Amino acid sequence: MITVDEMSTRAQRLLTTEEGRVAHNYHPLDVVVATGSGAVLTDVDEVEYLDFLAAYSATNFGHGHPALLAAAEAQLGRVTLTSRAFHHDQLAPFAEGLTRLIGKQMMLPMNTGAEAVESAIKVARKWGYQVKGVPAGRAKIIVAAGNFHGRTTTIISFSDDPLAHDHFGPYTPGFITVPYGDLAALEDAITDEVVAVLLEPIQGEAGVVLPPPGYLAGVREVTSRRQVLFIADEIQSGLGRTGRTLACEHEGITADVYLLGKALGGGIVPVSAVLADSDVLGVLQPGQHGSTFGGNPLACAVGRAVVDLLATGEYQQRASELGARMRERLDALIGRGVVGVRSRGLWAGVDIDPSLGSGRQLCEALARRRILVKDTHGSTIRLAPPIVITEAQLDHGLDQLEESLAELS
Ligand SMILES: Cc1ncc(COP(=O)(O)O)c(C=O)c1O
């Protein structure tokens, strides 16, 4: 990140125009991106940066992946939106590929991650009333402390992050929060009214927090035994990031419902989906749920191309191999500015010694070294470079992290 004074007049003008006209719901670094290719983002002054965030894992396949661009461009010239009032020729092949990849019978296409979460909440409640026999209006869903599932009013109702939650009430009832990773607390919270447990298999926004080994398997066992749906929010953890198609695979478990988003749209269009078997997703009948843009032809064409990339297994393997390399380098920084590292695949939460400064300050220092990364909470930063990053680029970014920490010490 060059300082604002060093920026071209054009870049400065863009920042000022944005500042006065766009709601301040984000606090972006002062970088004005103009183009992207692979793991490289280039700003309006033609300064190149390495992307170590990948749009919160939405650009897992890098910027401008040729196969994804080709799929989008081909569909742009055909038809882009029909609404679901009619059928189109991209939904069936997308559904066929995605259900095969994930191993579920059915999918519900939506757009953003939050919509997928909202959709799953509705499906779980209806399943609870219709299949489990919960009395009308009584359904409860168990969620974990530290969760992040999106920004709608219902979803922030069960967030314990004051920034996400406070001042936006009245809140949606029907959620019970238990500590993440505490199986006994989760089982204790289950009553006859509980229809689902909604969890991130790895908590991304919380700082790439992994549950204790065996936790997800325990959740699977207890939810099956108590007739409760296990909903895995894999919107950030899924689709290659952790070295597997789904983070749940690391624990050898299968959830009842998977939520996908972010990378499903290849960084081109918002595409999300709820996946489940027909005994669950089959509860939805015409008119009960929908979205004008959900499952549109352009989204499905890009989604099909994403599924094709993942079906090769190459990206999962690459994330796993590069992730091992990244982990080794990060572990070597413990005691040298880093106090904790958590990672799975090419995804790491790095806790910086708070005496060196905030995560934000480190991100600003890294941006000056042309590495783009984002803090999560306090002094934690999250590394999630596109999976197509080269070994040399990855090493370069980690060298810059090491040097920035040394500089701050
Ligand atoms: C686990 C998880 N669920 C849901 C969401 C919400 O996705 P979106 O921002 O597309 O609504 C996010 C976004 O960061 C996420 O990490």
The ligand as a MOL file (V3000), in Angstrom:
LIG
                    3D

  0  0  0     0  0            999 V3000
M  V30 BEGIN CTAB
M  V30 COUNTS 16 16 0 0 0
M  V30 BEGIN ATOM
M  V30 1 C -19.0000 -19.4940 7.2400 0
M  V30 2 C -19.6990 -18.3840 6.5280 0
M  V30 3 N -21.0390 -18.4600 6.3370 0
M  V30 4 C -21.7130 -17.5000 5.7020 0
M  V30 5 C -21.0810 -16.3740 5.2170 0
M  V30 6 C -21.8730 -15.2940 4.5310 0
M  V30 7 O -21.5960 -15.2660 3.1650 0
M  V30 8 P -22.0030 -13.9630 2.3040 0
M  V30 9 O -21.0730 -12.8580 2.6980 0
M  V30 10 O -21.8080 -14.3970 0.8760 0
M  V30 11 O -23.4280 -13.6580 2.6250 0
M  V30 12 C -19.6910 -16.2560 5.3960 0
M  V30 13 C -18.9710 -15.0550 4.9160 0
M  V30 14 O -17.8710 -14.7500 5.3120 0
M  V30 15 C -18.9920 -17.2760 6.0720 0
M  V30 16 O -17.6800 -17.2080 6.2870 0
M  V30 END ATOM
M  V30 BEGIN BOND
M  V30 1 1 1 2
M  V30 2 1 2 3
M  V30 3 2 2 15
M  V30 4 2 3 4
M  V30 5 1 4 5
M  V30 6 1 5 6
M  V30 7 2 5 12
M  V30 8 1 6 7
M  V30 9 1 7 8
M  V30 10 2 8 9
M  V30 11 1 8 10
M  V30 12 1 8 11
M  V30 13 1 12 13
M  V30 14 1 12 15
M  V30 15 2 13 14
M  V30 16 1 15 16
M  V30 END BOND
M  V30 END CTAB
M  END
